[in-house]
Amino acid sequence: MENFAAGSVVQLKSGGPTMTIKFIEEGDAYCEWFSGDKVEGHSFPVQSLKPAQ
């Protein structure tokens, strides 16, 4: 398993936008990303993330 921390740049293993981890809590990473000029955010299980390419 990857060792992510706040500020890590990640993507979902299934694909999608490049996201930045804001914080990690109880195995979930709250990530933020831009959709156009709007900031989006959501929590994802850490196991579903990979380092961004």
MARLUM-819632 format. One record per residue: residue in one letter; y, x, z of N, C-alpha, C in turn. Coordinates in steps of 0.02 Angstrom, whole numbers. Example, Ala and Ser with C-alpha at 12.3 -4.5 7.8 and 13.67 -1.06 7.14 Angstrom:
2
<site><aa>a</aa><n_c2>-284</n_c2><n_c1>660</n_c1><n_c3>390</n_c3><ca_c2>-225</ca_c2><ca_c1>615</ca_c1><ca_c3>390</ca_c3><c_c2>-165</c_c2><c_c1>660</c_c1><c_c3>390</c_c3></site>
<site><aa>s</aa><n_c2>-112</n_c2><n_c1>642</n_c1><n_c3>354</n_c3><ca_c2>-53</ca_c2><ca_c1>684</ca_c1><ca_c3>357</ca_c3><c_c2>2</c_c2><c_c1>645</c_c1><c_c3>394</c_c3></site>
end
This chain:
53
<site><aa>m</aa><n_c2>-59</n_c2><n_c1>42</n_c1><n_c3>0</n_c3><ca_c2>0</ca_c2><ca_c1>0</ca_c1><ca_c3>0</ca_c3><c_c2>62</c_c2><c_c1>44</c_c1><c_c3>0</c_c3></site>
<site><aa>e</aa><n_c2>112</n_c2><n_c1>22</n_c1><n_c3>-36</n_c3><ca_c2>176</ca_c2><ca_c1>59</ca_c1><ca_c3>-39</ca_c3><c_c2>212</c_c2><c_c1>55</c_c1><c_c3>28</c_c3></site>
<site><aa>n</aa><n_c2>253</n_c2><n_c1>105</n_c1><n_c3>41</n_c3><ca_c2>293</ca_c2><ca_c1>106</ca_c1><ca_c3>102</ca_c3><c_c2>365</c_c2><c_c1>91</c_c1><c_c3>84</c_c3></site>
<site><aa>f</aa><n_c2>383</n_c2><n_c1>27</n_c1><n_c3>81</n_c3><ca_c2>450</ca_c2><ca_c1>6</ca_c1><ca_c3>62</ca_c3><c_c2>495</c_c2><c_c1>2</c_c1><c_c3>123</c_c3></site>
<site><aa>a</aa><n_c2>560</n_c2><n_c1>8</n_c1><n_c3>110</n_c3><ca_c2>611</ca_c2><ca_c1>1</ca_c1><ca_c3>163</ca_c3><c_c2>671</c_c2><c_c1>-34</c_c1><c_c3>132</c_c3></site>
<site><aa>a</aa><n_c2>718</n_c2><n_c1>-55</n_c1><n_c3>174</n_c3><ca_c2>780</ca_c2><ca_c1>-84</ca_c1><ca_c3>149</ca_c3><c_c2>812</c_c2><c_c1>-35</c_c1><c_c3>100</c_c3></site>
<site><aa>g</aa><n_c2>834</n_c2><n_c1>-61</n_c1><n_c3>44</n_c3><ca_c2>865</ca_c2><ca_c1>-20</ca_c1><ca_c3>-8</ca_c3><c_c2>817</c_c2><c_c1>1</c_c1><c_c3>-63</c_c3></site>
<site><aa>s</aa><n_c2>751</n_c2><n_c1>-8</n_c1><n_c3>-52</n_c3><ca_c2>703</ca_c2><ca_c1>8</ca_c1><ca_c3>-105</ca_c3><c_c2>713</c_c2><c_c1>-38</c_c1><c_c3>-165</c_c3></site>
<site><aa>v</aa><n_c2>706</n_c2><n_c1>-11</n_c1><n_c3>-225</n_c3><ca_c2>712</ca_c2><ca_c1>-50</ca_c1><ca_c3>-286</ca_c3><c_c2>641</c_c2><c_c1>-65</c_c1><c_c3>-311</c_c3></site>
<site><aa>v</aa><n_c2>627</n_c2><n_c1>-129</n_c1><n_c3>-318</n_c3><ca_c2>558</ca_c2><ca_c1>-152</ca_c1><ca_c3>-331</ca_c3><c_c2>557</c_c2><c_c1>-205</c_c1><c_c3>-386</c_c3></site>
<site><aa>q</aa><n_c2>495</n_c2><n_c1>-220</n_c1><n_c3>-406</n_c3><ca_c2>481</ca_c2><ca_c1>-277</ca_c1><ca_c3>-451</ca_c3><c_c2>418</c_c2><c_c1>-310</c_c1><c_c3>-425</c_c3></site>
<site><aa>l</aa><n_c2>408</n_c2><n_c1>-373</n_c1><n_c3>-444</n_c3><ca_c2>345</ca_c2><ca_c1>-405</ca_c1><ca_c3>-430</ca_c3><c_c2>291</c_c2><c_c1>-372</c_c1><c_c3>-473</c_c3></site>
<site><aa>k</aa><n_c2>231</n_c2><n_c1>-366</n_c1><n_c3>-447</n_c3><ca_c2>176</ca_c2><ca_c1>-338</ca_c1><ca_c3>-485</ca_c3><c_c2>163</c_c2><c_c1>-379</c_c1><c_c3>-548</c_c3></site>
<site><aa>s</aa><n_c2>179</n_c2><n_c1>-443</n_c1><n_c3>-547</n_c3><ca_c2>169</ca_c2><ca_c1>-487</ca_c1><ca_c3>-604</ca_c3><c_c2>226</c_c2><c_c1>-483</c_c1><c_c3>-655</c_c3></site>
<site><aa>g</aa><n_c2>278</n_c2><n_c1>-444</n_c1><n_c3>-639</n_c3><ca_c2>336</ca_c2><ca_c1>-436</ca_c1><ca_c3>-684</ca_c3><c_c2>397</c_c2><c_c1>-470</c_c1><c_c3>-655</c_c3></site>
<site><aa>g</aa><n_c2>451</n_c2><n_c1>-470</n_c1><n_c3>-693</n_c3><ca_c2>513</ca_c2><ca_c1>-502</ca_c1><ca_c3>-671</ca_c3><c_c2>569</c_c2><c_c1>-452</c_c1><c_c3>-664</c_c3></site>
<site><aa>p</aa><n_c2>625</n_c2><n_c1>-476</n_c1><n_c3>-636</n_c3><ca_c2>684</ca_c2><ca_c1>-433</ca_c1><ca_c3>-631</ca_c3><c_c2>676</c_c2><c_c1>-377</c_c1><c_c3>-581</c_c3></site>
<site><aa>t</aa><n_c2>718</n_c2><n_c1>-326</n_c1><n_c3>-588</n_c3><ca_c2>723</ca_c2><ca_c1>-272</ca_c1><ca_c3>-539</ca_c3><c_c2>761</c_c2><c_c1>-300</c_c1><c_c3>-479</c_c3></site>
<site><aa>m</aa><n_c2>734</n_c2><n_c1>-289</n_c1><n_c3>-419</n_c3><ca_c2>763</ca_c2><ca_c1>-317</ca_c1><ca_c3>-358</ca_c3><c_c2>773</c_c2><c_c1>-261</c_c1><c_c3>-306</c_c3></site>
<site><aa>t</aa><n_c2>819</n_c2><n_c1>-273</n_c1><n_c3>-260</n_c3><ca_c2>831</ca_c2><ca_c1>-227</ca_c1><ca_c3>-204</ca_c3><c_c2>810</c_c2><c_c1>-261</c_c1><c_c3>-140</c_c3></site>
<site><aa>i</aa><n_c2>770</n_c2><n_c1>-226</n_c1><n_c3>-100</n_c3><ca_c2>749</ca_c2><ca_c1>-253</ca_c1><ca_c3>-35</ca_c3><c_c2>808</c_c2><c_c1>-250</c_c1><c_c3>14</c_c3></site>
<site><aa>k</aa><n_c2>825</n_c2><n_c1>-307</n_c1><n_c3>42</n_c3><ca_c2>879</ca_c2><ca_c1>-311</ca_c1><ca_c3>92</ca_c3><c_c2>851</c_c2><c_c1>-298</c_c1><c_c3>162</c_c3></site>
<site><aa>f</aa><n_c2>793</n_c2><n_c1>-328</n_c1><n_c3>178</n_c3><ca_c2>759</ca_c2><ca_c1>-314</ca_c1><ca_c3>242</ca_c3><c_c2>686</c_c2><c_c1>-335</c_c1><c_c3>236</c_c3></site>
<site><aa>i</aa><n_c2>645</n_c2><n_c1>-309</n_c1><n_c3>282</n_c3><ca_c2>574</ca_c2><ca_c1>-327</ca_c1><ca_c3>285</ca_c3><c_c2>560</c_c2><c_c1>-354</c_c1><c_c3>354</c_c3></site>
<site><aa>e</aa><n_c2>524</n_c2><n_c1>-411</n_c1><n_c3>356</n_c3><ca_c2>509</ca_c2><ca_c1>-443</ca_c1><ca_c3>420</ca_c3><c_c2>439</c_c2><c_c1>-474</c_c1><c_c3>416</c_c3></site>
<site><aa>e</aa><n_c2>395</n_c2><n_c1>-455</n_c1><n_c3>461</n_c3><ca_c2>328</ca_c2><ca_c1>-484</ca_c1><ca_c3>466</ca_c3><c_c2>290</c_c2><c_c1>-484</c_c1><c_c3>400</c_c3></site>
<site><aa>g</aa><n_c2>293</n_c2><n_c1>-429</n_c1><n_c3>363</n_c3><ca_c2>255</ca_c2><ca_c1>-422</ca_c1><ca_c3>302</ca_c3><c_c2>287</c_c2><c_c1>-452</c_c1><c_c3>240</c_c3></site>
<site><aa>d</aa><n_c2>346</n_c2><n_c1>-482</n_c1><n_c3>247</n_c3><ca_c2>383</ca_c2><ca_c1>-509</ca_c1><ca_c3>190</ca_c3><c_c2>447</c_c2><c_c1>-469</c_c1><c_c3>179</c_c3></site>
<site><aa>a</aa><n_c2>462</n_c2><n_c1>-457</n_c1><n_c3>116</n_c3><ca_c2>523</ca_c2><ca_c1>-421</ca_c1><ca_c3>98</ca_c3><c_c2>573</c_c2><c_c1>-471</c_c1><c_c3>69</c_c3></site>
<site><aa>y</aa><n_c2>633</n_c2><n_c1>-474</n_c1><n_c3>98</n_c3><ca_c2>685</ca_c2><ca_c1>-516</ca_c1><ca_c3>69</ca_c3><c_c2>720</c_c2><c_c1>-474</c_c1><c_c3>16</c_c3></site>
<site><aa>c</aa><n_c2>717</n_c2><n_c1>-497</n_c1><n_c3>-46</n_c3><ca_c2>744</ca_c2><ca_c1>-460</ca_c1><ca_c3>-103</ca_c3><c_c2>803</c_c2><c_c1>-496</c_c1><c_c3>-134</c_c3></site>
<site><aa>e</aa><n_c2>850</n_c2><n_c1>-458</n_c1><n_c3>-162</n_c3><ca_c2>906</ca_c2><ca_c1>-486</ca_c1><ca_c3>-198</ca_c3><c_c2>908</c_c2><c_c1>-455</c_c1><c_c3>-268</c_c3></site>
<site><aa>w</aa><n_c2>932</n_c2><n_c1>-495</n_c1><n_c3>-316</n_c3><ca_c2>939</ca_c2><ca_c1>-472</ca_c1><ca_c3>-385</ca_c3><c_c2>994</c_c2><c_c1>-513</c_c1><c_c3>-419</c_c3></site>
<site><aa>f</aa><n_c2>1017</n_c2><n_c1>-489</n_c1><n_c3>-476</n_c3><ca_c2>1068</ca_c2><ca_c1>-524</ca_c1><ca_c3>-514</ca_c3><c_c2>1036</c_c2><c_c1>-566</c_c1><c_c3>-568</c_c3></site>
<site><aa>s</aa><n_c2>1060</n_c2><n_c1>-628</n_c1><n_c3>-575</n_c3><ca_c2>1042</ca_c2><ca_c1>-672</ca_c1><ca_c3>-630</ca_c3><c_c2>1108</c_c2><c_c1>-688</c_c1><c_c3>-664</c_c3></site>
<site><aa>g</aa><n_c2>1123</n_c2><n_c1>-650</n_c1><n_c3>-717</n_c3><ca_c2>1190</ca_c2><ca_c1>-654</ca_c1><ca_c3>-746</ca_c3><c_c2>1239</c_c2><c_c1>-624</c_c1><c_c3>-697</c_c3></site>
<site><aa>d</aa><n_c2>1289</n_c2><n_c1>-663</n_c1><n_c3>-677</n_c3><ca_c2>1337</ca_c2><ca_c1>-637</ca_c1><ca_c3>-627</ca_c3><c_c2>1325</c_c2><c_c1>-667</c_c1><c_c3>-558</c_c3></site>
<site><aa>k</aa><n_c2>1269</n_c2><n_c1>-702</n_c1><n_c3>-550</n_c3><ca_c2>1251</ca_c2><ca_c1>-734</ca_c1><ca_c3>-487</ca_c3><c_c2>1199</c_c2><c_c1>-693</c_c1><c_c3>-450</c_c3></site>
<site><aa>v</aa><n_c2>1208</n_c2><n_c1>-685</n_c1><n_c3>-384</n_c3><ca_c2>1159</ca_c2><ca_c1>-650</ca_c1><ca_c3>-343</ca_c3><c_c2>1107</c_c2><c_c1>-700</c_c1><c_c3>-320</c_c3></site>
<site><aa>e</aa><n_c2>1044</n_c2><n_c1>-685</n_c1><n_c3>-332</n_c3><ca_c2>988</ca_c2><ca_c1>-727</ca_c1><ca_c3>-310</ca_c3><c_c2>951</c_c2><c_c1>-690</c_c1><c_c3>-254</c_c3></site>
<site><aa>g</aa><n_c2>914</n_c2><n_c1>-726</n_c1><n_c3>-213</n_c3><ca_c2>876</ca_c2><ca_c1>-694</ca_c1><ca_c3>-160</ca_c3><c_c2>815</c_c2><c_c1>-736</c_c1><c_c3>-141</c_c3></site>
<site><aa>h</aa><n_c2>762</n_c2><n_c1>-702</n_c1><n_c3>-120</n_c3><ca_c2>700</ca_c2><ca_c1>-736</ca_c1><ca_c3>-101</ca_c3><c_c2>656</c_c2><c_c1>-687</c_c1><c_c3>-62</c_c3></site>
<site><aa>s</aa><n_c2>613</n_c2><n_c1>-713</n_c1><n_c3>-20</n_c3><ca_c2>564</ca_c2><ca_c1>-671</ca_c1><ca_c3>16</ca_c3><c_c2>498</c_c2><c_c1>-670</c_c1><c_c3>-23</c_c3></site>
<site><aa>f</aa><n_c2>468</n_c2><n_c1>-611</n_c1><n_c3>-25</n_c3><ca_c2>404</ca_c2><ca_c1>-602</ca_c1><ca_c3>-59</ca_c3><c_c2>358</c_c2><c_c1>-561</c_c1><c_c3>-13</c_c3></site>
<site><aa>p</aa><n_c2>292</n_c2><n_c1>-575</n_c1><n_c3>-15</n_c3><ca_c2>246</ca_c2><ca_c1>-532</ca_c1><ca_c3>22</ca_c3><c_c2>250</c_c2><c_c1>-461</c_c1><c_c3>-3</c_c3></site>
<site><aa>v</aa><n_c2>253</n_c2><n_c1>-413</n_c1><n_c3>42</n_c3><ca_c2>258</ca_c2><ca_c1>-342</ca_c1><ca_c3>22</ca_c3><c_c2>202</c_c2><c_c1>-323</c_c1><c_c3>-26</c_c3></site>
<site><aa>q</aa><n_c2>142</n_c2><n_c1>-351</n_c1><n_c3>-17</n_c3><ca_c2>86</ca_c2><ca_c1>-334</ca_c1><ca_c3>-60</ca_c3><c_c2>97</c_c2><c_c1>-355</c_c1><c_c3>-133</c_c3></site>
<site><aa>s</aa><n_c2>144</n_c2><n_c1>-401</n_c1><n_c3>-146</n_c3><ca_c2>156</ca_c2><ca_c1>-424</ca_c1><ca_c3>-214</ca_c3><c_c2>207</c_c2><c_c1>-381</c_c1><c_c3>-251</c_c3></site>
<site><aa>l</aa><n_c2>233</n_c2><n_c1>-328</n_c1><n_c3>-218</n_c3><ca_c2>286</ca_c2><ca_c1>-286</ca_c1><ca_c3>-247</ca_c3><c_c2>260</c_c2><c_c1>-218</c_c1><c_c3>-268</c_c3></site>
<site><aa>k</aa><n_c2>296</n_c2><n_c1>-188</n_c1><n_c3>-316</n_c3><ca_c2>283</ca_c2><ca_c1>-120</ca_c1><ca_c3>-339</ca_c3><c_c2>350</c_c2><c_c1>-86</c_c1><c_c3>-349</c_c3></site>
<site><aa>p</aa><n_c2>353</n_c2><n_c1>-19</n_c1><n_c3>-346</n_c3><ca_c2>416</ca_c2><ca_c1>16</ca_c1><ca_c3>-360</ca_c3><c_c2>439</c_c2><c_c1>-1</c_c1><c_c3>-431</c_c3></site>
<site><aa>a</aa><n_c2>504</n_c2><n_c1>-10</n_c1><n_c3>-440</n_c3><ca_c2>532</ca_c2><ca_c1>-25</ca_c1><ca_c3>-506</ca_c3><c_c2>525</c_c2><c_c1>35</c_c1><c_c3>-552</c_c3></site>
<site><aa>q</aa><n_c2>512</n_c2><n_c1>23</n_c1><n_c3>-614</n_c3><ca_c2>505</ca_c2><ca_c1>76</ca_c1><ca_c3>-664</ca_c3><c_c2>572</c_c2><c_c1>94</c_c1><c_c3>-693</c_c3></site>
end
